[in-house]
Amino acid sequence: MRGRVERGIRTLRKPEWFPGIIIATGSEVSACREACDIIERSNIGVRLVNMPSWELFEEQSETYRNKILPIHCRIRVSVEAGCSMGWERYTGCQGVNMAIDRFGLSAPERELLSFFGFDPYSMRKRWKKPSSKIKHRRVIL
């Protein structure tokens, strides 16, 4: 069962406290994990989910969808090394959609991803923009 995404989405990182979510699709997951590590060094929890199938996710109950992408989490960043079209449905009006909406560049994959901001430090900068509007408080029980 490990590695399968039967419901169209899988939670990869689930901290106890998190003000936001990073939604990755495939090859971006590794860089997103590193970005989460960088963000969490500032005592900010980040949920990381892998969503390779919108269609399967939409077939799930609203309760399940809200459990994975809680309504209270308004800081949402989608990371898709493809088209950004449609991601606003999951990131909302306060979210950030990282994508490559153009063609024509050729280089080794790592160089292109870095050029387009798909490296962990660039992702941290994108995360910082919407999260700067929210006061982060962490309650330790």
Secondary structure, DSSP 8 states (H G I E B T S, - for coil): -TT--TTS-EEEE--SS-SEEEEE-STTHHHHHHHHHHHHTTT--EEEEE---HHHHHTS-HHHHHHHS-TT--EEEEEESS--TTTHHHH-TT-EEEE-------S-HHHHHHHTT-SHHHHHHHHHHHHTTS-------
